[in-house]
Amino acid sequence: MVELSRGGGDTSTWREFDTTTRRFVPAGFTLPEAKSNLDWFDADTLVVGTDWGAHSLTTSGYPRIAKVWRRGTPLAAARMLFEGQTTDVAVQPSIDQDAGIAQAFIVRSISFFESEYYYAPNLDTPAKLPLPRNADLRGVLDGRAIVTLREPWQYGGHDYPNGAIVAYKFGRQKSEVANVRATIDDSVSTADDPSK
């Protein structure tokens, strides 16, 4: 998807671009001009935040609703995935590929410095991760969300310091911290799976 902004403004249009033919895809995904965000789930599916109409934006003017849009269907038919609050800064998708598996998250930016993260496997109902609001999701590796902490975090009987890098494992009963390596000031500490 290529983002096109008129005069470098906040609003933009999005169009699907084929990097092989170097052309826009005929009848491909196209978003009208708005303050939008999106991410690919697979070749035929986008998760989109945009102006869906009345009351669909935050007071900051950014999307607060994320929907699943399938190829070949109109944008208006996109399925609701997540809805934030009007007082939020924005809601946006974050999808990472982990060994060929799309791991989908929704980022609810409560302020410019605080966010909540929701995990939506297979684009099912998102579940809130118990991360502190000052954490930053960096991606997914081997079934674990890689998170940087910007405040101390107590979880599962363990204390993780500010500045730690945490690998958060997705378990069968929601998510659990497992085999975590936390790094701060070049020192490494290891936390065990609290379920064991």
Backbone as CSV, one residue per row, in Angstrom:
resi,resn,N_x,N_y,N_z,CA_x,CA_y,CA_z,C_x,C_y,C_z
1,MET,0.844,-1.172,0.000,0.000,0.000,0.000,0.891,1.239,0.000
2,VAL,0.540,2.204,-0.844,1.282,3.452,-0.957,0.405,4.580,-0.422
3,GLU,0.984,5.378,0.487,0.262,6.510,1.061,0.570,7.759,0.259
4,LEU,-0.477,8.454,-0.165,-0.338,9.661,-0.968,-0.987,10.820,-0.222
5,SER,-0.165,11.824,0.118,-0.647,12.960,0.890,-0.624,14.212,0.031
6,ARG,-1.764,14.875,-0.042,-1.877,16.104,-0.820,-1.134,17.235,-0.106
7,GLY,-0.022,17.674,-0.679,0.741,18.778,-0.107,1.389,18.455,1.221
8,GLY,1.537,17.172,1.538,2.170,16.785,2.797,1.301,16.986,4.018
9,GLY,-0.018,17.059,3.830,-0.943,17.269,4.949,-1.164,16.015,5.772
10,ASP,-1.980,16.150,6.826,-2.273,15.022,7.719,-3.152,13.966,7.065
11,THR,-4.014,14.390,6.148,-4.888,13.433,5.476,-4.176,12.860,4.252
12,SER,-4.544,11.641,3.907,-3.904,10.990,2.766,-4.842,9.950,2.176
13,THR,-4.537,9.554,0.940,-5.193,8.421,0.313,-4.195,7.264,0.297
14,TRP,-4.719,6.037,0.239,-3.882,4.844,0.144,-4.299,4.063,-1.093
15,ARG,-3.307,3.573,-1.844,-3.584,2.758,-3.022,-2.650,1.559,-3.053
16,GLU,-3.189,0.440,-3.508,-2.390,-0.780,-3.603,-1.474,-0.702,-4.820
17,PHE,-0.192,-0.979,-4.600,0.829,-0.858,-5.651,1.534,-2.190,-5.835
18,ASP,1.674,-2.608,-7.094,2.363,-3.852,-7.438,3.827,-3.519,-7.718
19,THR,4.726,-3.984,-6.858,6.143,-3.651,-7.026,6.787,-4.401,-8.189
20,THR,6.125,-5.455,-8.696,6.659,-6.192,-9.842,6.346,-5.469,-11.149
21,THR,5.078,-5.097,-11.328,4.675,-4.400,-12.549,4.929,-2.894,-12.461
22,ARG,5.174,-2.422,-11.228,5.379,-0.990,-10.964,4.162,-0.169,-11.372
23,ARG,3.015,-0.730,-11.060,1.752,-0.055,-11.361,0.798,-0.224,-10.185
24,PHE,-0.138,0.718,-10.074,-1.203,0.526,-9.105,-2.067,-0.648,-9.544
25,VAL,-2.521,-1.436,-8.580,-3.293,-2.638,-8.875,-4.690,-2.246,-9.337
26,PRO,-5.101,-2.680,-10.546,-6.464,-2.379,-10.999,-7.485,-2.989,-10.033
27,ALA,-8.432,-2.191,-9.616,-9.469,-2.638,-8.670,-8.865,-3.138,-7.356
28,GLY,-7.652,-2.657,-7.031,-7.032,-3.053,-5.773,-7.577,-2.257,-4.607
29,PHE,-7.009,-2.497,-3.433,-7.420,-1.753,-2.248,-7.148,-0.257,-2.454
30,THR,-8.150,0.567,-2.147,-8.004,2.018,-2.234,-8.777,2.660,-1.086
31,LEU,-8.084,3.490,-0.316,-8.740,4.227,0.767,-8.898,5.681,0.358
32,PRO,-10.085,6.259,0.561,-10.269,7.678,0.244,-9.492,8.560,1.214
33,GLU,-9.373,9.833,0.870,-8.588,10.769,1.660,-9.161,10.929,3.069
34,ALA,-8.299,10.707,4.050,-8.680,10.825,5.462,-7.411,10.656,6.297
35,LYS,-7.538,10.837,7.603,-6.462,10.453,8.514,-6.628,8.958,8.774
36,SER,-5.817,8.163,8.125,-5.980,6.706,8.162,-4.694,6.014,8.580
37,ASN,-4.831,4.776,9.032,-3.697,3.890,9.236,-4.138,2.487,8.845
38,LEU,-3.194,1.643,8.498,-3.550,0.285,8.074,-2.346,-0.623,8.176
39,ASP,-2.613,-1.929,8.093,-1.547,-2.915,8.039,-2.086,-4.162,7.346
40,TRP,-1.185,-4.865,6.657,-1.552,-6.111,5.982,-1.645,-7.252,6.989
41,PHE,-2.708,-8.073,6.892,-2.773,-9.326,7.639,-2.335,-10.468,6.734
42,ASP,-2.883,-10.502,5.522,-2.421,-11.421,4.492,-2.649,-10.747,3.142
43,ALA,-2.398,-11.467,2.050,-2.453,-10.855,0.722,-3.828,-10.317,0.362
44,ASP,-4.862,-10.779,1.043,-6.220,-10.360,0.714,-6.945,-9.681,1.864
45,THR,-6.199,-9.309,2.914,-6.845,-8.754,4.097,-6.037,-7.603,4.685
46,LEU,-6.712,-6.492,4.911,-6.125,-5.348,5.603,-6.869,-5.110,6.916
47,VAL,-6.159,-4.594,7.902,-6.807,-4.041,9.092,-6.657,-2.531,8.968
48,VAL,-7.789,-1.822,9.029,-7.825,-0.411,8.659,-8.442,0.424,9.773
49,GLY,-7.789,1.548,10.049,-8.385,2.599,10.858,-8.542,3.819,9.968
50,THR,-9.727,4.385,9.895,-9.959,5.546,9.037,-11.192,6.302,9.531
51,ASP,-11.623,7.272,8.765,-12.845,8.000,9.083,-14.015,7.186,8.562
52,TRP,-14.695,6.498,9.481,-15.819,5.640,9.106,-17.144,6.398,9.129
53,GLY,-17.103,7.677,9.424,-18.330,8.463,9.509,-18.458,9.105,10.876
54,ALA,-19.660,9.521,11.208,-19.911,10.247,12.451,-19.391,9.495,13.669
55,HIS,-18.688,10.213,14.546,-18.202,9.708,15.832,-17.161,8.597,15.706
56,SER,-16.512,8.467,14.560,-15.527,7.401,14.391,-14.097,7.872,14.616
57,LEU,-13.908,9.168,14.910,-12.583,9.709,15.145,-12.420,10.132,16.604
58,THR,-11.177,10.206,17.043,-10.901,10.716,18.386,-10.991,12.238,18.384
59,THR,-10.934,12.828,19.563,-10.956,14.285,19.628,-9.696,14.883,18.992
60,SER,-8.648,14.075,18.844,-7.435,14.515,18.146,-7.583,14.412,16.630
61,GLY,-8.694,13.801,16.182,-8.952,13.713,14.752,-8.412,12.473,14.076
62,TYR,-7.995,11.469,14.872,-7.442,10.240,14.314,-8.415,9.073,14.507
63,PRO,-8.210,7.971,13.780,-9.141,6.841,13.894,-9.193,6.278,15.311
64,ARG,-10.405,5.919,15.734,-10.563,5.224,17.012,-11.186,3.841,16.809
65,ILE,-11.456,3.497,15.541,-12.073,2.215,15.203,-11.206,1.501,14.169
66,ALA,-10.904,0.230,14.428,-10.167,-0.600,13.483,-11.095,-1.688,12.952
67,LYS,-11.076,-1.879,11.631,-11.922,-2.881,10.997,-11.105,-3.776,10.072
68,VAL,-11.650,-4.956,9.807,-11.025,-5.932,8.913,-11.664,-5.799,7.538
69,TRP,-10.836,-5.539,6.534,-11.326,-5.320,5.167,-10.781,-6.417,4.259
70,ARG,-11.686,-7.179,3.658,-11.318,-8.287,2.764,-11.340,-7.830,1.310
71,ARG,-10.413,-8.370,0.552,-10.342,-8.041,-0.872,-11.659,-8.392,-1.577
72,GLY,-12.054,-7.542,-2.508,-13.251,-7.784,-3.284,-14.536,-7.323,-2.629
73,THR,-14.432,-6.762,-1.416,-15.622,-6.256,-0.736,-15.492,-4.740,-0.597
74,PRO,-16.615,-4.024,-0.538,-16.524,-2.560,-0.363,-16.024,-2.209,1.029
75,LEU,-15.389,-1.059,1.133,-14.877,-0.604,2.423,-15.991,-0.557,3.470
76,ALA,-17.190,-0.193,3.041,-18.320,-0.093,3.971,-18.700,-1.436,4.587
77,ALA,-18.254,-2.536,3.962,-18.584,-3.871,4.473,-17.526,-4.407,5.429
78,ALA,-16.492,-3.617,5.722,-15.431,-4.065,6.623,-16.007,-4.401,7.999
79,ARG,-15.439,-5.438,8.622,-15.938,-5.948,9.904,-15.256,-5.252,11.083
80,MET,-16.042,-4.864,12.065,-15.522,-4.228,13.269,-14.577,-5.176,14.008
81,LEU,-13.401,-4.677,14.377,-12.452,-5.460,15.159,-12.222,-4.842,16.531
82,PHE,-12.101,-3.504,16.572,-11.799,-2.847,17.848,-12.303,-1.416,17.818
83,GLU,-12.767,-0.950,18.986,-13.247,0.429,19.110,-12.651,1.061,20.356
84,GLY,-11.920,2.154,20.181,-11.362,2.886,21.309,-12.309,3.967,21.788
85,GLN,-11.776,4.883,22.588,-12.562,5.981,23.139,-12.288,7.269,22.367
86,THR,-13.248,8.182,22.376,-13.041,9.456,21.679,-11.920,10.267,22.325
87,THR,-11.636,10.014,23.612,-10.570,10.744,24.305,-9.182,10.186,24.004
88,ASP,-9.091,9.041,23.339,-7.796,8.484,22.962,-7.131,9.374,21.917
89,VAL,-5.825,9.209,21.749,-5.143,9.886,20.651,-5.486,9.179,19.342
90,ALA,-5.354,7.840,19.319,-5.631,7.080,18.095,-5.672,5.595,18.403
91,VAL,-6.257,4.854,17.492,-6.237,3.386,17.500,-5.650,2.956,16.171
92,GLN,-4.693,2.006,16.204,-4.114,1.558,14.948,-3.674,0.100,15.034
93,PRO,-3.664,-0.606,13.897,-3.201,-1.985,13.873,-1.681,-2.060,13.843
94,SER,-1.156,-3.156,14.345,0.266,-3.458,14.255,0.389,-4.957,14.028
95,ILE,0.803,-5.350,12.831,0.858,-6.768,12.468,2.293,-7.134,12.111
96,ASP,2.774,-8.201,12.738,4.138,-8.650,12.512,4.105,-10.091,12.014
97,GLN,5.001,-10.422,11.102,5.108,-11.782,10.582,6.130,-12.552,11.406
98,ASP,5.703,-13.684,11.953,6.575,-14.516,12.778,6.586,-15.925,12.209
99,ALA,7.649,-16.278,11.499,7.766,-17.594,10.858,6.568,-17.863,9.945
100,GLY,6.165,-16.841,9.202,5.067,-16.995,8.253,3.686,-16.872,8.854
101,ILE,3.604,-16.601,10.136,2.307,-16.453,10.806,2.099,-14.979,11.138
102,ALA,0.966,-14.434,10.712,0.656,-13.037,11.001,0.171,-12.917,12.441
103,GLN,0.877,-12.115,13.220,0.501,-11.853,14.604,-0.064,-10.435,14.670
104,ALA,-1.357,-10.356,14.958,-2.058,-9.073,14.883,-2.269,-8.465,16.266
105,PHE,-1.971,-7.177,16.343,-2.182,-6.410,17.565,-2.942,-5.131,17.214
106,ILE,-3.649,-4.616,18.196,-4.237,-3.291,18.102,-3.571,-2.430,19.167
107,VAL,-3.111,-1.265,18.763,-2.479,-0.328,19.685,-3.481,0.784,19.974
108,ARG,-3.887,0.876,21.222,-4.775,1.955,21.660,-3.917,3.009,22.345
109,SER,-3.633,4.104,21.648,-2.808,5.179,22.201,-3.684,6.070,23.062
110,ILE,-3.529,5.927,24.360,-4.337,6.690,25.308,-3.837,8.130,25.385
111,SER,-2.518,8.290,25.296,-1.891,9.605,25.217,-0.696,9.456,24.277
112,PHE,0.088,10.511,24.135,1.253,10.421,23.257,2.341,9.533,23.847
113,PHE,2.246,9.223,25.137,3.279,8.435,25.797,2.757,7.120,26.370
114,GLU,1.449,6.916,26.398,0.861,5.726,27.010,-0.013,4.982,26.000
115,SER,0.145,3.657,25.983,-0.642,2.833,25.065,-1.057,1.536,25.739
116,GLU,-2.183,1.004,25.284,-2.600,-0.346,25.636,-2.457,-1.207,24.395
117,TYR,-2.076,-2.487,24.596,-1.878,-3.401,23.481,-2.880,-4.549,23.585
118,TYR,-3.504,-4.854,22.471,-4.492,-5.921,22.394,-4.041,-6.926,21.341
119,TYR,-4.068,-8.205,21.699,-3.643,-9.278,20.806,-4.879,-9.874,20.146
120,ALA,-4.855,-9.975,18.818,-6.014,-10.462,18.057,-5.596,-11.600,17.135
121,PRO,-5.331,-12.803,17.688,-4.912,-13.922,16.839,-5.988,-14.273,15.822
122,ASN,-5.567,-14.437,14.570,-6.501,-14.750,13.476,-7.592,-13.695,13.316
123,LEU,-7.315,-12.499,13.810,-8.265,-11.381,13.747,-9.563,-11.685,14.489
124,ASP,-9.442,-12.504,15.540,-10.576,-12.748,16.428,-10.657,-11.610,17.444
125,THR,-11.569,-11.721,18.394,-11.776,-10.673,19.396,-10.466,-10.346,20.109
126,PRO,-10.026,-9.102,20.084,-8.755,-8.743,20.718,-8.810,-8.891,22.241
127,ALA,-7.704,-9.392,22.806,-7.561,-9.519,24.260,-6.461,-8.582,24.730
128,LYS,-6.740,-7.820,25.775,-5.769,-6.853,26.287,-4.587,-7.567,26.933
129,LEU,-3.380,-7.160,26.577,-2.174,-7.684,27.203,-1.906,-6.913,28.488
130,PRO,-1.438,-7.602,29.538,-1.252,-6.942,30.836,0.069,-6.183,30.929
131,LEU,0.407,-5.454,29.885,1.652,-4.694,29.858,1.426,-3.306,30.460
132,PRO,2.468,-2.709,31.030,2.316,-1.324,31.511,2.096,-0.386,30.330
133,ARG,1.448,0.719,30.596,1.104,1.650,29.513,2.324,2.315,28.885
134,ASN,3.432,2.338,29.597,4.641,2.941,29.056,5.562,1.917,28.411
135,ALA,5.017,0.811,27.958,5.793,-0.202,27.237,5.699,0.064,25.738
136,ASP,6.694,-0.403,25.000,6.707,-0.273,23.543,6.821,-1.652,22.915
137,LEU,5.836,-2.016,22.115,5.873,-3.284,21.392,6.797,-3.141,20.196
138,ARG,7.821,-3.997,20.107,8.820,-3.898,19.049,8.613,-4.898,17.921
139,GLY,7.868,-5.983,18.189,7.650,-7.009,17.166,7.427,-8.350,17.820
140,VAL,7.440,-9.413,17.015,7.209,-10.766,17.506,8.331,-11.666,17.006
141,LEU,8.823,-12.544,17.878,9.868,-13.500,17.519,9.604,-14.813,18.239
142,ASP,9.483,-15.900,17.479,9.268,-17.237,18.048,8.077,-17.284,19.001
143,GLY,6.977,-16.648,18.609,5.763,-16.695,19.418,5.799,-15.813,20.644
144,ARG,6.740,-14.883,20.691,6.847,-13.984,21.834,6.829,-12.533,21.357
145,ALA,6.052,-11.718,22.035,6.065,-10.285,21.756,7.301,-9.686,22.423
146,ILE,8.095,-8.939,21.660,9.289,-8.296,22.196,8.896,-6.882,22.614
147,VAL,9.062,-6.600,23.898,8.567,-5.363,24.492,9.697,-4.658,25.233
148,THR,9.789,-3.342,25.051,10.719,-2.511,25.810,9.942,-1.783,26.899
149,LEU,10.429,-1.859,28.116,9.749,-1.210,29.242,10.313,0.182,29.478
150,ARG,9.415,1.130,29.740,9.810,2.486,30.113,9.336,2.827,31.528
151,GLU,8.984,1.788,32.267,8.656,1.898,33.686,8.767,0.496,34.278
152,PRO,8.989,0.367,35.575,9.057,-0.963,36.181,7.742,-1.712,36.006
153,TRP,7.830,-3.047,35.945,6.644,-3.887,35.738,6.721,-5.078,36.667
154,GLN,5.680,-5.261,37.470,5.564,-6.440,38.316,4.524,-7.363,37.700
155,TYR,4.945,-8.591,37.393,4.021,-9.526,36.757,4.445,-10.953,37.064
156,GLY,3.481,-11.786,37.413,3.751,-13.203,37.642,4.760,-13.461,38.740
157,GLY,4.800,-12.582,39.738,5.740,-12.757,40.828,7.147,-12.290,40.526
158,HIS,7.329,-11.613,39.409,8.643,-11.128,39.013,8.636,-9.614,38.887
159,ASP,9.785,-9.018,39.116,9.969,-7.576,38.955,10.861,-7.332,37.744
160,TYR,10.346,-6.558,36.785,11.111,-6.213,35.591,11.412,-4.717,35.648
161,PRO,12.684,-4.336,35.584,13.048,-2.932,35.770,12.784,-2.077,34.543
162,ASN,12.723,-0.775,34.766,12.650,0.183,33.671,13.846,-0.035,32.741
163,GLY,13.602,-0.062,31.437,14.657,-0.282,30.463,14.824,-1.730,30.049
164,ALA,14.099,-2.645,30.689,14.229,-4.060,30.355,13.608,-4.360,28.992
165,ILE,14.154,-5.371,28.349,13.563,-5.919,27.129,12.941,-7.254,27.506
166,VAL,11.645,-7.377,27.302,10.894,-8.541,27.757,10.334,-9.305,26.567
167,ALA,10.469,-10.627,26.594,9.849,-11.493,25.598,8.593,-12.086,26.221
168,TYR,7.440,-11.739,25.699,6.150,-12.088,26.295,5.512,-13.209,25.478
169,LYS,5.421,-14.400,26.065,4.952,-15.581,25.340,3.436,-15.651,25.305
170,PHE,2.903,-16.020,24.134,1.468,-16.231,23.992,1.143,-17.660,24.378
171,GLY,0.420,-17.825,25.511,0.080,-19.166,25.981,-1.330,-19.554,25.614
172,ARG,-1.693,-20.771,25.975,-3.043,-21.256,25.679,-4.092,-20.509,26.495
173,GLN,-3.726,-20.134,27.715,-4.642,-19.375,28.562,-4.241,-17.910,28.506
174,LYS,-4.549,-17.291,27.350,-4.103,-15.939,27.044,-2.577,-15.949,26.972
175,SER,-1.917,-14.923,27.485,-0.473,-14.817,27.319,0.239,-14.894,28.658
176,GLU,1.444,-15.443,28.615,2.234,-15.576,29.823,3.672,-15.192,29.529
177,VAL,4.331,-14.649,30.523,5.753,-14.384,30.389,6.490,-15.704,30.578
178,ALA,7.355,-16.020,29.646,8.088,-17.269,29.758,9.506,-17.096,29.228
179,ASN,10.456,-17.694,29.936,11.852,-17.683,29.501,12.292,-16.280,29.091
180,VAL,12.030,-15.333,29.961,12.290,-13.927,29.648,13.757,-13.598,29.922
181,ARG,14.342,-12.828,29.025,15.665,-12.266,29.263,15.491,-10.755,29.308
182,ALA,15.757,-10.164,30.453,15.606,-8.715,30.624,16.987,-8.081,30.681
183,THR,17.208,-7.089,29.853,18.525,-6.471,29.766,18.446,-5.012,30.183
184,ILE,19.339,-4.606,31.088,19.406,-3.208,31.488,20.855,-2.890,31.876
185,ASP,21.382,-1.816,31.335,22.756,-1.395,31.640,23.750,-2.535,31.468
186,ASP,23.602,-3.291,30.385,24.502,-4.387,30.028,24.472,-5.555,31.007
187,SER,23.544,-5.562,31.960,23.399,-6.714,32.840,22.173,-7.500,32.402
188,VAL,22.227,-8.823,32.506,21.150,-9.676,32.027,20.578,-10.460,33.188
189,SER,19.264,-10.437,33.318,18.591,-11.262,34.314,17.567,-12.128,33.602
190,THR,17.292,-13.286,34.171,16.366,-14.227,33.534,15.196,-14.485,34.459
191,ALA,13.996,-14.446,33.897,12.794,-14.735,34.670,12.187,-16.031,34.167
192,ASP,11.643,-16.836,35.083,11.021,-18.095,34.712,9.560,-17.904,34.414
193,ASP,8.981,-18.893,33.742,7.557,-18.911,33.457,6.805,-18.986,34.775
194,PRO,5.951,-17.988,35.093,5.254,-17.992,36.383,4.240,-19.115,36.507
195,SER,3.909,-19.775,35.402,2.930,-20.861,35.470,3.570,-22.167,35.924
196,LYS,4.931,-22.212,35.997,5.622,-23.436,36.385,6.012,-23.402,37.855
